[in-house]
Amino acid sequence: MAAEPPRLGRSGAGPGRAGKASPGARGGSRRWGIEAMGEALQERRGASPLPRTYCSHQGIPSSRAELAGCKKTLTTTTPAASVAQAFFCLLLCVPWGSSCPPSCQCTERAGAKAVLCSSRHLEEIPKDIPRDAVFLKLDANSITRIPSDAFKHLSHLEELDLSRNAIEKIDRAAFKGVAAGLRTLDLSSNRIRSIPKEALVALNAKLRLANNPWHCECALQEVLWEARLDPDSVQDITCHTAPRQEYVGKSLLQVLDAGVNFCSVHQRTTDVAMFITMFGWFAMVIAYVVCYVRHNREDACKHLDYLKPLPSAQGHAETTSTAL
């Protein structure tokens, strides 16, 4: 009876592969094992570069164990023909793709990466947002502050939604690194009372600032002069507090259209304060001069009182000497 020819495994590795389980027998996994990949490299010496499936399948990065197998294979193959193959394998095994934060969902929108972190009970901005994110939604969370350089690694970011949070403080360098490419920035429905002008000075994005407890003053007016506001939401920017009670509850745009200039009021207040300060210094100088003159006058009077009895005493002495 003729001997049955040895069966080839899925790798085509020859007799040495006859007793090994196929990838389908390993829990349905489609990845090749480390041993199969090593043997395949051993048998393909001098051949063309390895296909991508030696280290990953259909673009899925290999595990760390498989990456270690690739490195081990690099040391066991001949240097002449296998160095390029193993290097190519290592390149494929390295997970170049960016990961998605565990509290978010990453998807594609119009061919660009969108990171969706809406309603995730976040209290701060995630640190591991993918660098290639174009759309980032962080709305409906509990974020209270936007720190400096919070988005500096997101050079491709175009739309940023931070609405419906509890943001109270925005640092001066909060949007550093994304100012040039950002097209839309939504800060509506937060707890923002004021925002530093430096945080928005380089932004070309369309801003939504509605439904915040704004304090209407010169600083906010300067921000609005510099910023590009969304025309659909500019009417909802209202004065929660203001220098004068008559402005409270009114739209800031309506107040400014009525001819109110918070910066001129601020300037007048500053001028009055400076005038009061200068008047106080002037009064102190006058008081010092008056006190100085009065003190000198008193000293002169005392000196005259001291000199008055001296001539009479001298005349009495001369009369006595003549009589003798």
C-alpha positions in Angstrom: 0.0 0.0 0.0 1.5 3.3 -1.1 2.3 5.8 1.6 0.0 8.7 1.7 1.8 11.9 0.6 2.3 14.4 3.3 -0.4 17.1 3.5 0.4 20.7 3.3 -1.0 23.1 5.8 -2.5 26.4 4.7 0.9 28.0 4.7 2.3 25.4 2.2 5.1 24.6 4.7 5.4 21.0 3.7 5.6 17.9 6.0 6.5 19.9 9.0 3.1 21.5 8.9 1.0 18.4 8.7 0.3 18.1 12.4 -0.4 21.7 13.0 -3.8 23.1 13.3 -5.1 25.5 10.7 -6.0 29.1 11.6 -9.7 28.3 11.6 -9.1 25.7 14.4 -7.7 28.3 16.7 -10.9 29.8 18.0 -11.9 31.1 14.5 -8.8 33.5 14.4 -7.6 34.4 11.0 -4.1 35.3 12.1 -1.2 32.9 11.5 0.8 31.8 14.6 4.3 32.7 15.3 5.6 29.3 14.4 3.9 29.2 11.0 5.2 32.7 10.2 8.8 31.7 11.2 8.7 28.5 9.1 7.2 30.4 6.1 10.1 32.8 6.3 12.6 29.9 6.5 11.2 28.4 3.3 10.9 31.6 1.4 14.6 32.6 1.5 15.6 34.7 -1.4 12.0 35.2 -2.5 10.0 38.4 -3.0 9.0 40.4 0.0 6.4 38.8 2.3 2.8 39.6 1.8 0.9 41.5 4.5 -0.9 38.5 5.7 2.3 37.1 7.4 2.0 39.7 10.1 -1.6 40.9 9.9 -4.8 40.0 8.1 -6.8 42.5 6.1 -5.1 45.5 7.8 -5.6 44.2 11.4 -2.3 44.8 13.3 -0.7 41.7 14.8 -0.5 41.2 18.6 2.6 41.8 20.6 3.3 38.1 20.7 3.3 37.9 16.9 5.5 41.0 16.7 8.0 39.2 19.0 7.8 36.3 16.7 8.8 38.5 13.8 11.8 39.9 15.7 12.8 36.4 16.6 12.6 35.3 13.0 14.8 38.2 12.0 17.7 36.7 14.1 17.3 33.2 12.8 17.2 33.8 9.0 20.2 34.3 6.8 21.4 38.0 6.6 21.6 38.1 2.8 18.1 37.3 1.6 15.9 37.6 4.8 16.9 40.9 6.3 14.7 42.9 3.9 11.9 40.4 4.3 11.9 40.5 8.1 12.2 44.3 8.1 9.2 44.5 5.8 7.4 42.1 8.2 8.2 44.3 11.2 6.9 47.4 9.4 3.6 45.6 8.8 3.5 44.3 12.4 3.9 47.7 14.0 0.4 49.2 14.7 0.8 52.5 12.9 -2.9 53.4 13.2 -4.2 55.7 15.9 -6.3 54.2 18.7 -9.7 55.5 19.8 -10.3 56.6 23.4 -12.2 54.0 25.4 -14.9 56.6 26.3 -15.5 57.7 22.7 -16.5 56.2 19.4 -14.4 56.8 16.2 -16.0 56.7 12.8 -15.7 58.1 9.3 -17.6 61.2 8.2 -17.1 62.4 4.6 -13.9 60.5 4.4 -12.4 62.1 7.6 -12.1 60.7 11.1 -14.8 61.8 13.5 -14.3 61.2 17.3 -17.7 61.1 19.1 -17.5 61.6 22.9 -21.0 63.0 23.5 -22.8 62.3 26.7 -20.0 60.2 28.2 -19.9 61.9 31.7 -16.4 63.3 31.0 -15.1 65.7 33.5 -12.0 66.7 31.4 -10.8 66.5 27.8 -9.4 63.1 26.9 -5.7 62.9 26.5 -5.6 60.1 23.9 -7.7 61.7 21.1 -6.3 60.4 17.7 -4.0 62.9 16.0 -5.9 62.6 12.6 -9.2 63.6 14.1 -11.1 66.1 11.9 -14.4 66.2 13.8 -14.5 66.1 17.6 -17.7 66.2 19.6 -17.4 66.6 23.4 -20.8 68.0 24.0 -23.2 67.1 26.8 -20.5 66.2 29.4 -19.3 67.7 32.7 -16.1 69.4 31.5 -15.4 72.5 33.6 -12.2 73.9 32.1 -10.3 74.0 28.9 -6.6 74.0 29.8 -3.7 75.3 27.8 -2.6 73.2 24.8 -5.6 70.9 25.2 -5.8 70.3 21.5 -2.3 71.2 20.3 -1.6 67.7 18.8 -4.8 67.8 16.7 -3.4 69.7 13.7 -6.2 68.3 11.4 -9.1 69.4 13.6 -11.8 71.4 11.8 -14.9 71.2 13.9 -14.9 71.2 17.7 -18.2 70.9 19.7 -17.9 71.7 23.5 -21.5 72.8 24.0 -23.7 71.8 26.9 -20.9 71.3 29.4 -20.1 73.1 32.6 -17.1 75.1 31.3 -16.3 78.1 33.5 -12.6 78.8 32.7 -10.8 78.9 29.4 -7.0 79.4 29.5 -5.3 81.9 27.2 -3.6 79.1 25.2 -6.5 76.7 25.2 -6.8 76.5 21.4 -3.1 76.7 20.6 -2.2 74.4 17.7 -5.6 74.3 16.1 -6.4 77.9 15.6 -5.4 78.0 11.9 -7.5 75.1 10.6 -10.5 75.2 13.0 -13.6 76.2 11.1 -16.3 75.8 13.8 -16.1 76.1 17.6 -19.2 75.6 19.7 -19.1 76.9 23.3 -22.8 77.5 23.7 -24.7 76.4 26.8 -21.9 76.5 29.3 -21.1 78.6 32.4 -18.7 81.0 30.8 -18.8 84.6 32.2 -15.7 85.9 30.4 -13.1 84.6 28.0 -9.6 86.0 27.4 -9.1 87.8 24.2 -5.8 85.9 23.6 -7.7 82.6 23.5 -9.6 83.7 20.4 -7.3 86.2 18.7 -5.8 83.7 16.2 -9.1 81.8 15.5 -10.7 81.9 12.1 -13.5 79.6 13.3 -17.1 80.5 13.4 -18.0 80.8 17.1 -21.2 79.9 18.9 -21.3 81.6 22.3 -25.0 81.6 23.1 -26.7 80.7 26.4 -23.8 81.5 28.7 -24.0 83.8 31.9 -21.9 86.5 30.3 -20.7 89.5 32.2 -21.1 92.4 29.8 -18.0 94.6 30.0 -15.2 96.0 27.9 -13.3 92.7 27.8 -16.3 90.8 26.3 -16.9 93.7 23.9 -13.3 93.4 22.6 -13.7 89.7 22.2 -16.8 90.2 20.0 -15.0 92.8 17.9 -12.2 90.2 17.2 -14.2 87.0 16.8 -16.3 85.6 13.9 -19.7 85.0 15.5 -22.3 82.6 14.1 -25.1 84.9 12.9 -27.7 82.3 13.9 -26.7 82.4 17.6 -25.5 86.0 18.1 -28.9 87.1 19.3 -28.7 84.6 22.2 -25.6 86.2 23.7 -27.3 88.0 26.7 -26.0 90.0 29.6 -26.3 88.0 32.8 -24.5 90.8 34.7 -23.5 94.3 33.7 -22.2 97.6 35.2 -25.7 99.0 35.0 -28.8 97.1 35.9 -30.7 98.2 32.9 -28.5 96.1 30.6 -29.1 92.8 32.5 -31.2 90.3 30.6 -30.8 92.0 27.3 -29.0 90.8 24.2 -25.5 92.1 24.0 -25.9 93.0 20.4 -29.0 95.0 21.2 -27.2 96.9 23.9 -24.3 97.7 21.6 -26.6 98.7 18.8 -28.2 101.2 21.2 -24.9 103.1 21.3 -23.5 101.7 24.6 -19.7 101.4 24.7 -18.5 99.4 27.7 -14.9 100.3 26.9 -15.7 104.1 27.0 -17.4 103.6 30.3 -14.4 101.7 31.5 -12.1 104.5 30.2 -14.2 107.2 32.0 -14.0 105.2 35.2 -10.3 104.9 34.9 -9.9 108.6 34.2 -12.0 109.4 37.3 -9.9 107.1 39.4 -6.7 108.6 38.1 -8.0 112.1 38.8 -8.9 111.2 42.4 -5.5 109.7 42.9 -3.7 112.8 41.5 -5.9 115.1 43.7 -5.0 113.0 46.7 -1.3 113.3 46.1 -1.6 117.0 45.4 -3.5 117.5 48.7 -0.8 115.6 50.6 1.9 117.9 49.0 0.0 121.0 50.0 -0.5 119.7 53.5 3.2 118.9 53.8 4.2 122.4 52.6 1.8 124.1 55.0 3.1 122.0 57.9 6.7 122.8 57.0 6.0 126.6 56.8 4.1 126.6 60.1 6.9 124.6 61.8 9.5 127.0 60.6 7.5 130.0 61.7 7.1 128.5 65.2 10.9 128.0 65.3 11.5 131.6 64.2 9.2 132.9 66.9 10.9 130.9 69.6 14.3 132.2 68.4 13.1 135.8 68.6 11.6 135.3 72.1 15.0 134.0 73.1 16.9 137.0 71.7 14.6 139.7 73.1 16.0 139.8 76.7 19.6 139.8 75.6 20.0 143.6 74.7 18.5 144.9 78.0 20.9 142.7 80.0 23.9 144.0 78.1 22.8 147.7 78.6 22.4 147.1 82.3 25.9 145.7 82.5 27.4 148.7 80.7 25.6 151.2 83.1 27.0 149.4 86.1 30.5 149.6 84.8 30.3 153.3 84.1 29.1 154.1 87.6 32.0 152.4 89.1 
